[in-house]
């Protein structure tokens, strides 16, 4: 058979086809025009034209979060690549597998300060799992194969492939490798059986056990395994912000989210337990607060994580288990059969009674006399109207916390938000990625008037691709979380947090060809949401501008530098 000789640009496209890519999110420019010409000639995947490169990476990131597949973004050199950096760093912090293909100036011009040149490999090195500069057309296919493999295996993350323009014009034989062999990269997937048995022994003897699960459960598709183990053991469980949906919120053993804005019972149980098992979570500052305070109470800690670098990073671990979360949980469940007879479940009854007492504080209660729109009520109503079955994306701030607190998630990969980097502007492009991945599903973007303006140009993309996203804008005319901190810790000095000169969001949405609604009365919350999600507006993007109570804060709250159990509750303020 005669070898197939094609251009580097065509090799890129064929490689993406081999990886069964559904969507490429991108924005054209000089350095990638050869690739775009090759895209024009193919019909295997759909290119989604965003209006800013940041949104391309965010949308690819959300596509990955919602589906579990590797997302793909395509950007040009120079400002195209630098615009993408925020999206890349967002994916990196949350361990999301995406491949970013960036154009570069021709090889002979690299280092010559050419037009739209920047050191993309150097700039992105701190916020990618790995990156490549391809200087040989014969290596494009193998490099893309490696990129997809590295992105999706071990602890997932973004991988960037930088390709100079002349390389995309040169011709070579197309051969896509079947397997990848990387000598220096061999991620561990199987947990150590001895450590698993040791952990299990601690768990069944615990009087005050606690399960702390994070985003690793969602990313590792381990939600079902976690549920089986917890049902077997009968232990209480909490989720991090990134882990919501990893265990059903409707289950009585679920204590709610923990951390800076977690529930009273989850935080108290975390602090007071005698054996703690962390599953795919990383003990970060927003979860455990002050590490010294957290470690002031003696407890045994078990930590399951795919990434050995995450174990004992902030908190000393007694039983480390490196491995794929699902595999480790399945092995633990299997080992439980051998020690089942030693497990006295009545041992934890006083502990469960104590947790019940903490829960009786009802820390999520809020006052609502109907005179203002309460953001919490909007989220509760959203849950009711969507039957708890929507994909919910959010930006960052108060609205993000309210969405996490008041929309109980029973399924994984339904809560799509920026956890580690805390990126404003992600909500709308995230919703785009989800809606394209699941065109028949309800997708709600919970945002705020400050966040939505960071990527509001994507309303144009939504129009072009007919994405019927429902935007819930909790508009309190402030950068809400900044204002909250200024109220608590800066003597009510609201320095630059007031959102003056806001647009008319209804008119703005309509100018892009969408439906706009302004909701100012509490009584109109449910009718507005029902209308937005009705059959009549099923095919339309609806922008709902909820004018909310400006004084409302997120509670509970753990101040910076305090311990996880040192919470400010609503009644304390």
DRENNUDO-821725 format. One record per residue (C-alpha): residue in three letters; chain; x, y, z. Coordinates in steps of 0.001 Angstrom, whole numbers. Each point is the difference from the previous one (the first is absolute). Example, Ala and Ser with C-alpha at 12.3 -4.5 7.8 and 13.67 -1.06 7.14 Angstrom:
REM DRENNUDO-821725
 rest kette      px      py      pz
  ALA     A   12300   -4500    7800
  SER     A    1370    3440    -660
//
This chain:
REM DRENNUDO-821725
 rest kette      px      py      pz
  UNK     A       0       0       0
  UNK     A    1295    3405   -1028
  UNK     A     850    2214    3013
  UNK     A   -2309    2980     483
  UNK     A    1902    3286    -317
  UNK     A   -1913    2980    1431
  UNK     A     772    3417    1486
  UNK     A     765     574    3669
  UNK     A   -3333    1813     361
  UNK     A   -1840   -3022   -1404
  UNK     A    1985   -2254    2349
  UNK     A   -1301    2087    2938
  UNK     A   -3583    -465   -1186
  UNK     A     395   -3730    -687
  UNK     A    1588    -464    3427
  UNK     A   -2997    1667    1665
  UNK     A   -2271   -2315   -1984
  UNK     A    1976   -3000    1252
  UNK     A    -631    1241    3557
  UNK     A   -3770     121    -755
  UNK     A    -205    3719     742
  UNK     A   -3566    1371    -208
  UNK     A     641    3737     374
  UNK     A    2919    2348    -410
  UNK     A    -447    3390    1636
  UNK     A    2093    2656   -1643
  UNK     A     746    3331   -1565
  UNK     A    1964     370   -3252
  UNK     A    3108    2083    -583
  UNK     A    2985     193   -2320
  UNK     A    2086   -2789    1554
  UNK     A   -2834   -2551    -148
  UNK     A   -1521     854   -3393
  UNK     A    1356   -3198   -1546
  UNK     A   -1719   -1998    2732
  UNK     A   -3235    1944    -497
  UNK     A     131    -678   -3738
  UNK     A     279   -3707     802
  UNK     A   -2958     310    2423
  UNK     A   -2049    1513   -2838
  UNK     A     568   -3141   -2091
  UNK     A   -1069   -2551    2655
  UNK     A   -3330   -1057    1513
  UNK     A    1079   -2277    2865
  UNK     A    -187    2531    2827
  UNK     A   -1658    3341     542
  UNK     A    1961    3187     492
  UNK     A   -1581    2457    2432
  UNK     A     987    3600    -649
  UNK     A     231    1850    3302
  UNK     A     467    3762     344
  UNK     A    3075    -102    2255
  UNK     A    2700   -2649     412
  UNK     A    -561    -161    3760
  UNK     A   -3531   -1206    -697
  UNK     A    1301   -2657   -2423
  UNK     A    2038   -1647    2739
  UNK     A   -2780     408    2595
  UNK     A   -2537   -1630   -2335
  UNK     A    2389   -2886    -780
  UNK     A     598    -338    3750
  UNK     A   -3758    -183     749
  UNK     A    -541   -2494   -2812
  UNK     A    2571   -2202    1731
  UNK     A   -1479     500    3488
  UNK     A   -3482    -912   -1223
  UNK     A     940   -2999   -2188
  UNK     A    3262   -1367    1385
  UNK     A    1574     289   -3476
  UNK     A    3038    2101    -908
  UNK     A   -1028    3514   -1092
  UNK     A    1807    1737   -2876
  UNK     A     747    3670    -624
  UNK     A    1778    1644   -2929
  UNK     A    1599    3451     189
  UNK     A    2425    2069   -2018
  UNK     A    3451    1226    1023
  UNK     A     850    2984    2201
  UNK     A   -3137    1639    1448
  UNK     A   -2085   -3052    -953
  UNK     A    2153   -2162    2249
  UNK     A     292    2565    2804
  UNK     A   -3785     520     -16
  UNK     A    -324   -3746     514
  UNK     A    2251     -87    3076
  UNK     A   -2775     751    2522
  UNK     A   -2033   -2893   -1396
  UNK     A    3035   -2300      91
  UNK     A     831     932    3608
  UNK     A   -3646    -560     988
  UNK     A      66   -3527   -1443
  UNK     A    3395    -683    1560
  UNK     A   -1130     931    3521
  UNK     A   -3045   -2269    -258
  UNK     A    1825   -2881   -1765
  UNK     A   -2084     100   -3183
  UNK     A    1264   -1913   -3075
  UNK     A     142    2334   -3015
  UNK     A    2322     330   -2988
  UNK     A     780    3494   -1237
  UNK     A    1471     352   -3477
  UNK     A    1653    3365    -494
  UNK     A    1467    1446   -3148
  UNK     A    3525    1382      31
  UNK     A    2007    2233   -2361
  UNK     A    2090   -1882   -2623
  UNK     A    2982   -1871    1475
  UNK     A    2553    2306   -1645
  UNK     A   -1690    3003    1674
  UNK     A    -101   -1428    3553
  UNK     A    2071    2245    2249
  UNK     A      15    2843   -2533
  UNK     A   -2845    2006    1599
  UNK     A   -2188    -806   -2976
  UNK     A   -3554    1289    -350
  UNK     A   -2272   -1720    2565
  UNK     A    2872   -1962    1461
  UNK     A     261    -982    3645
  UNK     A    1639   -2857    1859
  UNK     A   -3193   -2007     418
  UNK     A    1807   -3043    1410
  UNK     A    1781    2181    2569
  UNK     A   -3093    1984     939
  UNK     A   -2198   -3064     509
  UNK     A    2582   -2252    1676
  UNK     A   -1179     788    3565
  UNK     A   -3660    -680    -773
  UNK     A       3   -3098   -2212
  UNK     A     577   -3646     771
  UNK     A    2365     -38   -2982
  UNK     A     646    1924   -3190
  UNK     A    1692    -571   -3362
  UNK     A    1541    2130   -2738
  UNK     A    -186   -1992   -3263
  UNK     A    2860     840   -2360
  UNK     A    -282   -3015   -2315
  UNK     A   -3092    -735   -2100
  UNK     A     684   -3737     446
  UNK     A    -557     354    3751
  UNK     A   -3418    1712     -36
  UNK     A   -2065   -3209     171
  UNK     A    2094   -1659    2740
  UNK     A      42    3234    2025
  UNK     A   -3792     366    -130
  UNK     A    -334   -3661    1019
  UNK     A    2285     672    2984
  UNK     A   -1920    3174     864
  UNK     A   -3336   -1819     237
  UNK     A    1549   -2837    1984
  UNK     A    1729    2282    2526
  UNK     A   -3091    2205     378
  UNK     A   -2327   -2897     838
  UNK     A    2156   -2332    2100
  UNK     A    1296     204    3576
  UNK     A   -1063    3307    1512
  UNK     A   -1646    1581   -3068
  UNK     A     906    3456   -1233
  UNK     A     454    2299   -3000
  UNK     A    2671    -739   -2598
  UNK     A    1063    2595   -2575
  UNK     A    1369    -738   -3482
  UNK     A    1676    3002   -1650
  UNK     A     389    -359   -3787
  UNK     A    1883    2519   -2189
  UNK     A   -1809    1085   -3165
  UNK     A    2602   -1374   -2436
  UNK     A    -286   -3443    1592
  UNK     A   -3735     -45    -766
  UNK     A     804     725   -3677
  UNK     A    2645   -2686    -432
  UNK     A    -991   -3501   -1173
  UNK     A     600   -3381    1570
  UNK     A   -1357   -3519     174
  UNK     A   -2939    -319    2378
  UNK     A     508   -2777    2519
  UNK     A   -1928     190    3263
  UNK     A    1583   -2095    2753
  UNK     A   -2145   -2658    1639
  UNK     A    1771     109    3355
  UNK     A    2009    2493    2001
  UNK     A    3220    -841    1762
  UNK     A    1332    2726    2282
  UNK     A    2926   -1215    2088
  UNK     A    -189    2827    2506
  UNK     A   -3792     -89     411
  UNK     A   -1538   -3050    1643
  UNK     A   -2927    1008    2213
  UNK     A    -940   -2425    2769
  UNK     A   -3606   -1156    -216
  UNK     A    -192   -2946    2382
  UNK     A      26     757    3716
  UNK     A    2273   -1936    2384
  UNK     A   -2058   -2857    1444
  UNK     A    1812      72    3352
  UNK     A    -791    3707     419
  UNK     A   -3618    -577    -975
  UNK     A    -369   -2698    2677
  UNK     A    1698    2241    2563
  UNK     A   -2447    2813    -837
  UNK     A   -2969   -2319     233
  UNK     A    1141   -1235    3408
  UNK     A      89    3599    1288
  UNK     A   -3436     733   -1479
  UNK     A   -1863   -2956    1490
  UNK     A    1490     686    3455
  UNK     A    -818    3721    -111
  UNK     A   -2491    1474    2445
  UNK     A    -277    3314   -1822
  UNK     A     746    -713   -3684
  UNK     A    -327    2585   -2771
  UNK     A     177    -269   -3797
  UNK     A    1312    3067   -1791
  UNK     A    -363    -222   -3775
  UNK     A    1126    2394   -2715
  UNK     A     183     637   -3717
  UNK     A    2101   -3129    -517
  UNK     A   -3128   -2111     570
  UNK     A   -1752    1821   -2850
  UNK     A    2997      55   -2353
  UNK     A     788   -3642     730
  UNK     A   -3619   -1120    -631
  UNK     A      11   -1474    3482
  UNK     A   -3360    1328    1257
  UNK     A   -1697   -3395    -148
  UNK     A    2906   -1713    1781
  UNK     A       1    2658    2721
  UNK     A   -3758    -407     513
  UNK     A     360   -3791     345
  UNK     A    2785     337    2549
  UNK     A   -1837    2604    2083
  UNK     A   -3248   -1984     -96
  UNK     A    1983   -3021    1198
  UNK     A    1795    1830    2804
  UNK     A   -2879    2318     978
  UNK     A    2361    2975     522
  UNK     A    -778    3708    -389
  UNK     A    1423    1689   -3108
  UNK     A     730    3515   -1191
  UNK     A     986    1392   -3421
  UNK     A    2300    2821    -953
  UNK     A   -1237    2661   -2414
  UNK     A    1510   -1974   -2892
  UNK     A   -1318   -3281    1301
  UNK     A   -3708     925      93
  UNK     A   -2066   -2714   -1644
  UNK     A    2707   -2582     749
  UNK     A   -2348   -1223    2739
  UNK     A   -3781     592    -216
  UNK     A   -1029    3108    1939
  UNK     A   -3390   -1583     734
  UNK     A    1617   -2858    1979
  UNK     A    -445     343    3768
  UNK     A    3707    -791     539
  UNK     A     978    3140   -1941
  UNK     A     860    2925    2265
  UNK     A     224    2618   -2742
  UNK     A    3009    1807   -1361
  UNK     A    2865     798    2358
  UNK     A    2540    2793     133
  UNK     A     -45    3776      81
  UNK     A   -3725      75    -827
  UNK     A    -824   -3544    1012
  UNK     A   -2734   -1183    2347
  UNK     A     438     153    3761
  UNK     A    -409   -3758     376
  UNK     A    2499    -870   -2767
  UNK     A    2674    2315    1383
  UNK     A    -498   -1080    3611
  UNK     A      91   -3684    -973
  UNK     A    3209     567   -1999
  UNK     A    1629    1659    2992
  UNK     A   -1219   -2452    2638
  UNK     A     339   -3401   -1737
  UNK     A    2517   -2620    1141
  UNK     A     567   -1644   -3400
  UNK     A    -207    2017   -3183
  UNK     A     155   -1456   -3486
  UNK     A     660    2500   -2792
  UNK     A   -1028   -1269   -3418
  UNK     A    1282    1962   -2991
  UNK     A     244    3246    1978
  UNK     A    3015    2176     790
  UNK     A    -426    1708    3404
  UNK     A     203    3448   -1575
  UNK     A    -286    3279    1892
  UNK     A   -3686     575    -800
  UNK     A    -906   -3435    1377
  UNK     A    1883    -487    3254
  UNK     A     807    3623     831
  UNK     A    3068     355    2217
  UNK     A    2009   -3303    -117
  UNK     A    1379     495    3537
  UNK     A   -3522     378    1381
  UNK     A   -1158   -2991   -2047
  UNK     A    2795   -2176    1392
  UNK     A    -546    1145    3608
  UNK     A   -2382   -2925     502
  UNK     A    1563   -3458    -242
  UNK     A   -1395   -2199   -2739
  UNK     A    1185   -2629   -2442
  UNK     A     -88    1154   -3620
  UNK     A    -260   -2232   -3081
  UNK     A     553    1646   -3375
  UNK     A    -837   -1561   -3397
  UNK     A    1299    1948   -3002
  UNK     A    1332    -715   -3478
  UNK     A    2676    2666     483
  UNK     A    2678    -859    2602
  UNK     A    1014    3697     100
  UNK     A   -3410     878    1485
  UNK     A     431   -2354    2947
  UNK     A    1485    1577    3167
  UNK     A     348    3298   -1837
  UNK     A   -1862    2107    2620
  UNK     A    -986   -2609    2575
  UNK     A    2052   -2978    1254
  UNK     A   -1658   -3259   -1036
  UNK     A      52   -3243    2028
  UNK     A   -1056   -2387   -2781
  UNK     A     793    1235   -3517
  UNK     A   -1492   -1934   -2913
  UNK     A    1164     982   -3490
  UNK     A   -2242   -1240   -2769
  UNK     A   -3068     456   -2115
  UNK     A   -2829     901    2376
  UNK     A   -2546   -2392   -1522
  UNK     A    2424   -2908       2
  UNK     A    1013     642    3640
  UNK     A   -3623     300    1195
  UNK     A    -948   -3203   -1840
  UNK     A    2952   -1822    1592
  UNK     A    -978    1365    3416
  UNK     A   -3540   -1261    -470
  UNK     A    1306   -3403    -972
  UNK     A    2307    -131    3038
  UNK     A   -2919     962    2255
  UNK     A   -1465   -3483    -516
  UNK     A    2965   -1450    1924
  UNK     A    -405    2277    3050
  UNK     A   -3770     464     -45
  UNK     A    -496   -2071    3137
  UNK     A    2300    2346    1971
  UNK     A   -2058    3079    -922
  UNK     A   -2313    1015    2839
  UNK     A   -2225    2698   -1532
  UNK     A   -1538     909    3361
  UNK     A    3370    1515     945
  UNK     A    -792    3118   -2069
  UNK     A   -3533     594    1350
  UNK     A    1053    2694    2560
  UNK     A    1973    1692   -2789
  UNK     A   -2986      70   -2346
  UNK     A   -2117    1411    2839
  UNK     A    2580    2765     512
  UNK     A     -94     843   -3722
  UNK     A   -3776     106     128
  UNK     A     243    2517    2842
  UNK     A    2380    2189   -2048
  UNK     A   -2348    -221   -2972
  UNK     A   -2903    1241    2141
  UNK     A    1547    3476    -135
  UNK     A   -1405     153   -3559
  UNK     A    2880    2204   -1101
  UNK     A   -1413     440   -3523
  UNK     A   -3217    1650    1169
  UNK     A    -479    3569   -1224
  UNK     A   -2562    2718     668
  UNK     A   -2446     704   -2791
  UNK     A   -2960    2302     523
  UNK     A    -555     417   -3727
  UNK     A    1001    3676    -106
  UNK     A    3232    -739   -1908
  UNK     A    1117   -2728   -2347
  UNK     A    2195   -2310    2045
  UNK     A    2706   -1653   -2122
  UNK     A    -301   -3215    2021
  UNK     A   -3677    -212    -924
  UNK     A     812     437   -3696
  UNK     A    2342   -3013     147
  UNK     A   -2498   -2097    1986
  UNK     A   -2663     812   -2578
  UNK     A    2392    -824   -2847
  UNK     A     486   -3444    1562
  UNK     A   -3758    -448     266
  UNK     A    -729    1115   -3577
  UNK     A    2769   -2180   -1517
  UNK     A    -783   -2982    2291
  UNK     A    3629     109    1122
  UNK     A    1046   -1401   -3360
  UNK     A    1650    2972   -1726
  UNK     A    3624     622    -828
  UNK     A     817    2991    2164
  UNK     A    2968    2171    -844
  UNK     A    1101    2955    2056
  UNK     A    2488    2799      96
  UNK     A    1840     886    3194
  UNK     A   -1246    1842    3058
  UNK     A   -3103      70    2158
  UNK     A   -2249   -1415   -2715
  UNK     A    2388   -2956    -383
  UNK     A    -269    -807    3696
  UNK     A   -3778     351      40
  UNK     A    -270   -2310   -2999
  UNK     A    2220   -2554    1756
  UNK     A   -1940     291    3273
  UNK     A   -3606     117   -1221
  UNK     A      -3   -2183   -3144
  UNK     A     440   -3558    1324
  UNK     A    1825   -2152   -2583
  UNK     A    -787   -3700    -138
  UNK     A    2113    -774   -3060
  UNK     A    3650     624    -833
  UNK     A    1105    2258   -2889
  UNK     A   -3050    2253     386
  UNK     A    1702    2760    1994
  UNK     A    2462    1821   -2234
  UNK     A    2027    2774    1592
  UNK     A    3510    1325     554
  UNK     A    1235   -1227    3380
  UNK     A    3767     357     268
  UNK     A     663    3168   -1996
  UNK     A   -3338    1687     707
  UNK     A    -398    1506   -3466
  UNK     A   -2628    2632    -614
  UNK     A   -1525    -250   -3465
  UNK     A    -105   -3795    -275
  UNK     A   -3764    -402     472
  UNK     A   -1224     761   -3529
  UNK     A    2754   -1845   -1957
  UNK     A    -409   -2914    2428
  UNK     A   -3709     -65    -802
  UNK     A     859      -1   -3723
  UNK     A    2242   -3051     403
  UNK     A   -2709   -1851    1977
  UNK     A   -2817     899   -2403
  UNK     A    1982   -1122   -3044
  UNK     A     894   -3264    1754
  UNK     A   -3632    -598    1048
  UNK     A   -2245    1900   -2416
  UNK     A   -3229   -1415    1479
  UNK     A     854     718    3643
  UNK     A    -886    3010    2114
  UNK     A    3023    2220     584
  UNK     A    -151    2822    2534
  UNK     A    2750    2582     367
  UNK     A    -107    1558    3474
  UNK     A    1951    3235     -98
  UNK     A     293    3525    1370
  UNK     A     -44    3380   -1705
  UNK     A    3783     369     449
  UNK     A     970   -3503   -1166
  UNK     A   -2281    -153   -3036
  UNK     A    1619    3087   -1495
  UNK     A    3378   -1748    -157
  UNK     A   -1045   -2215   -2917
  UNK     A   -3338    1511   -1008
  UNK     A    1082     121   -3659
  UNK     A    -691   -3755     -88
  UNK     A   -3699     822    -261
  UNK     A     916     389   -3671
  UNK     A    1370   -3575    -140
  UNK     A   -3183   -1238    1687
  UNK     A   -2052    1682   -2725
  UNK     A    2097   -1421   -2824
  UNK     A    -245   -3558    1318
  UNK     A   -3583     250    1349
  UNK     A     896    -886    3578
  UNK     A   -3138     253    2197
  UNK     A    1879     715    3255
  UNK     A   -1939    1542    2892
  UNK     A    2022    2731    1730
  UNK     A    -916     777    3605
  UNK     A    1642    3327     810
  UNK     A     -81     672    3755
  UNK     A     375    3754    -303
  UNK     A     799    1732    3292
  UNK     A    1842    2918   -1645
  UNK     A    3200    -924    1829
  UNK     A    2946   -2283    -465
  UNK     A   -1772   -2041    2634
  UNK     A    2764   -2020    1623
  UNK     A    2397    2969     -27
  UNK     A   -2713    2098    1666
  UNK     A    -636   -2727    2599
  UNK     A    3658     -78    1001
  UNK     A     133    3794      92
  UNK     A   -3027      -9    2302
  UNK     A    1513   -2552    2389
  UNK     A    3683     893     -19
  UNK     A     437    3485   -1496
  UNK     A   -2405    2104    2044
  UNK     A   -2689     254   -2715
  UNK     A    2432    1822   -2299
  UNK     A   -1338   -1187   -3357
  UNK     A    3063     919   -2049
  UNK     A    -809    -459   -3701
  UNK     A   -2455   -2843     628
  UNK     A   -3146    1879    -976
  UNK     A   -1109    -758   -3529
  UNK     A    -875    3422   -1367
  UNK     A   -1117     603   -3582
  UNK     A   -1456   -3480    -525
  UNK     A   -1526    -797   -3384
  UNK     A   -3659    -741    -505
  UNK     A     462   -3755    -147
  UNK     A   -3422    -587   -1547
  UNK     A     754    2317   -2908
  UNK     A    3515   -1392    -257
  UNK     A   -1299   -3573    -268
  UNK     A   -2583    1092   -2552
  UNK     A    2650    1799   -2062
  UNK     A    1753   -3379    -415
  UNK     A   -3291   -1555   -1105
  UNK     A    -900   -1662    3305
  UNK     A   -2871     293    2490
  UNK     A     502    2345    2949
  UNK     A   -1959     177    3272
  UNK     A     318    2322    2965
  UNK     A   -1356   -1396    3270
  UNK     A    -393    2412    2928
  UNK     A   -2598   -1659    2246
  UNK     A     390   -3122    2109
  UNK     A   -3425   -1244   -1136
  UNK     A    1216      -8   -3618
  UNK     A    2974   -2336     547
  UNK     A   -1810   -3268    -683
  UNK     A   -2203    1254   -2890
  UNK     A    3086    1458   -1736
  UNK     A    2039   -3171     358
  UNK     A   -2924   -2172   -1115
  UNK     A    -450    2153   -3068
  UNK     A    3712     -94    -833
  UNK     A      70   -3797     168
  UNK     A   -3412    -417   -1675
  UNK     A    -644   -1674   -3333
  UNK     A    -646    3470   -1489
  UNK     A    3573    1161     681
  UNK     A    1671   -3408    -180
  UNK     A    2018     978   -3077
  UNK     A     909    3487    1240
  UNK     A    2780    1392    2124
  UNK     A   -1698    1841    2864
  UNK     A    1855    2609    2027
  UNK     A   -1721     468    3383
  UNK     A    1146    3073    1883
  UNK     A   -1031    -540    3648
  UNK     A     306    3234    2016
  UNK     A    1013   -1467    3365
  UNK     A     401    1215    3572
  UNK     A    3268    1959     115
  UNK     A     642    -737    3648
  UNK     A    -133   -3789    -235
  UNK     A    3158   -1877    1009
  UNK     A    1166   -3578    -347
  UNK     A    -175   -1956    3266
  UNK     A    1510   -1948    1649
  UNK     A    3368    1659    -478
  UNK     A    3470    -896    1237
  UNK     A    2178    3138      92
  UNK     A    3474    -136   -1531
  UNK     A    2577   -1523    2311
  UNK     A   -2618   -1571    2282
  UNK     A    -684   -3664     600
  UNK     A   -2722   -1945   -1739
  UNK     A   -2189     -95    3137
  UNK     A     352    3767     640
  UNK     A   -2982     974   -2117
  UNK     A   -2056    3156    -142
  UNK     A   -3667    -974    -251
  UNK     A   -2857    2147   -1289
  UNK     A   -1251     689    3510
  UNK     A    3432    1221    1136
  UNK     A      76    3040   -2234
//
